[in-house]
């Protein structure tokens, strides 16, 4: 796929095609809009970083639910239609109110402290025994 894109768009000066990278967070910070499949990790990271998001074609299963959830809550825009994806991305770049609405929904619905909250909950509920199991204490 890399070679095909590189060949097809070899004369396009505005395209910077990257192979494998390990600085995704830095590139996300520099992004105006992110196109991503609706997987949990990238979608959550983009939401926490407050980046407008276009969800592309999901892998059948859980990602279908993610795409619907994010879209229905105004956290992203989802469609499998590439021309619509591009049109929405352009609108997010040009229509400040539209972009602001998505980013506001991300801030309202996101929680950048989720990991800390889960750990706090576990530590505060370590005496809860599950049916038929002894209580496990977490040190």
Secondary structure as GFF3:
##gff-version 3
##sequence-region A 1 139
A	DSSP	alpha_helix	2	8	.	.	.	ID=ss1
A	DSSP	alpha_helix	24	29	.	.	.	ID=ss2
A	DSSP	beta_strand	33	36	.	.	.	ID=ss3
A	DSSP	alpha_helix	40	48	.	.	.	ID=ss4
A	DSSP	beta_strand	52	55	.	.	.	ID=ss5
A	DSSP	alpha_helix	62	72	.	.	.	ID=ss6
A	DSSP	beta_strand	77	78	.	.	.	ID=ss7
A	DSSP	alpha_helix	82	94	.	.	.	ID=ss8
A	DSSP	alpha_helix	96	109	.	.	.	ID=ss9
A	DSSP	alpha_helix	114	124	.	.	.	ID=ss10
###
